[in-house]
Amino acid sequence: MFDQLTGRLSAAVAALRGRGRLSEDNIADTLREVRIALLEADVALPVVRKFIDAVKARALGAEVSASLTPGQALVGILHRELVNVLGGASAGVPLNATPPLVLLLAGLQGAGKTTTAAKLARWLITTHRKRVLLVSTDVRRPAAILQLEKLAGQVQADFFAPPPGAAPAAIAAAALAQARNGVYDVLVVDTAGRLHVDADLMDEARQIDGAVGSHQRLFVVDAMSGQDALNAAQAFGAALDLTGIILTKADGDARGGAALSVREVTGKPIVFLGVGEKTEALEPFDPERMAQRILGMGDVVALVESVQRNIEVEEVQRLGAKLKQGKSFDLADLRSQLEQVRRMGGLGALMDKLPSQMTQKAVMPPEQADRQVRRQIAIIDSMTPRERRVPGLIDGSRRRRIARGAGVQVQDVNRLLKQFLDMQKMMKQLKGGGLRRLMGAFRGGMQ
């Protein structure tokens, strides 16, 4: 989401290289580029002005320490101010209310409220072991009710079926009664949306909120909606006492302005980011870590958390034991590793969390790398179990058959087999003390 903004900010800071100290002139030149970068990212003008003024006040006259270049000093100042704009300390969603905790989701149509309701339920179930009941009050779109019911089954949450002909507020009240009777920990209420803000939508949202006495009123906003997000946020903020914001579609090609603007305009914290279509693609929002990602520092903590959530420990241990016993790394093992990368969101999601100086060295763009991973899995799936165990069997005719089965060219099969042989050779070198020799070489100064 922040690729363009990250690139512009990095270029602006790079212009300070070689300067002995931060001066009024070079700060002014750099902040002019930062201002342009923020405006191009669709950040609201009042937010840009406030941010630039704060950075300028901190930077002017700041002496550069012996260990810092002017660029590094300014990055530190930019980082602190970005954290402030994004909300300071991580807020999160308080879960310590007397059950059932009621979470009300509001927002415009198309922002992703229904999918977010299911993602939120999954997060509550898997992370906090909560018993969750989902309900949809969108009586104008029966498909939305059916969608939420299907998603509830996928995330192991329960679903309250709305009584036929009931008003939205009555549906919410009945669901709350069911949540109390069924001893649920959390009730998630998905409300209706519109293509634009109108009085009927706001009145309905207020009635539903009054019927259930929501503990948390979360505004769901599409990261790709730009300045429209601010208008919607202000309207919903006037109708409801919002407690937090959920930013969806943060994995898309949005310019990122909504993330930097909504928090500042509404005064409410961003509590979650939607980073994909799958029900597990919801991340708690951390201003400190998001500021690091915007400045190209990456988010190694989020990367580690993703690995912990998605990597199958048993599979890693199985592969380690296999190699330790002297057995060869085969194509079935390679497929398992590729599948685990896909579960973590693909190479694009992983690279998004790495520092920009590392991702700039990538041989191909993340989207192309993700397509190649899917193609490689398809090629391996077209092989017989014996071919996966003994790749040496794969001659010319077998390669043509595999290529036809996977819908690729023979050259793609050849490329995969060559990459596999290189990996297999590396795995052999790591056995019997090879890992210690490799680490010694790294310490000796190898790149």
Secondary structure, DSSP 8 states (H G I E B T S, - for coil): --HHHHHHHHHHHHTTTT-SS--HHHHHHHHHHHHHHHHHTT--HHHHHHHHHHHHHHHTT----TT--HHHHHHHHHHHHHHHHHTSS-------SSSSEEEEEE--TTS-HHHHHHHHHHHHHHHH---EEEEE--TT-HHHHHHHHHHHHHTT-EE----TT--HHHHHHHHHHHHHHTT-SEEEEE----SS--HHHHHHHHHHHHHHT-SEEEEEEEGGGTTHHHHHHHHHHHHS---EEEEE-TTSS--SHHHHHHHHHH---EEEEE-SSSTT-EEE--HHHHHHHHTT---HHHHHHHHHHHS-HHHHHHHHHHHHTT----HHHHHHHHHHHHHTTHHHHHHHTS-HHHHTT-SS-HHHHHHHHHHHHHHHHTS-HHHHH-GGG--HHHHHHHHHHHTS-HHHHHHHHHHHHHHHHHHHHTTTTHHHHHHHHHHTT--
